[in-house]
Amino acid sequence: MTTPMRSRLVCCFVLALAAAAAGSARAQEIPKSQLGTVTQMVGAARIEIVYRRPVARGRQLFGALVPWGRVWTPSADSAAVLTVSAPIIVNGGALPAGSYSVWAVPGEREWTVIFNAVAHTFHLRYPEGREVLRVRATPRSGEPVETLAFDFPVVDADSATLVLRWGTTVVPMTIRAQAR
């Protein structure tokens, strides 16, 4: 093999490695909305919420980025998923054991929170006709939270408060274990 031909092969090999490395770096980009999980026992029910945590980044949130009166999931890239190991009561409504996508219809004075039987779905495609439970929740103002979060700030033996927080909006929901 001649030296110019060998040089071309080496050059092509180096370019191929560089292209592969660039593609690999793009494939390993860190998502802007990180995966979050919160788990809590309430009575005999194990409750887990898995979601992507969008960040406010200076944007107006409710009434702007998330319009009033339109179905939205409190997650990015994929719908938030709530899994319960035993039946529970959410804001007075019965939710059987299982996995559900979580959706909401935000309003200035009242929210509707929806648990849908299609657990794993894209965050912009609400699965019509598969609702398992719809409950109302009353939002309130709280300390600003940059990254969307679910948490359980109050937990008792057979009840808890599940809270959705983003920006200055706090949406509490009462969870009760169903008696067996």
Buried (B, 14 or more C-beta within 10 A) or exposed (E): EEEEEEEEEEEEEEEEEEEEEEEEEEEEEEEEBEEBEBEBBBBBBBBBBBBBBBBBEEEEBBEEBBEEEEBBBBBBBBBBBBBBEBBBBBBEBEBBEBBBBBBBBBBEEEBBBBBBBBBEBEBEEBBEEBBBBBBBBEBEEBEEBEBBBBBBEEBEEBBBBBBBBBBBBBBBBBBBBBEE
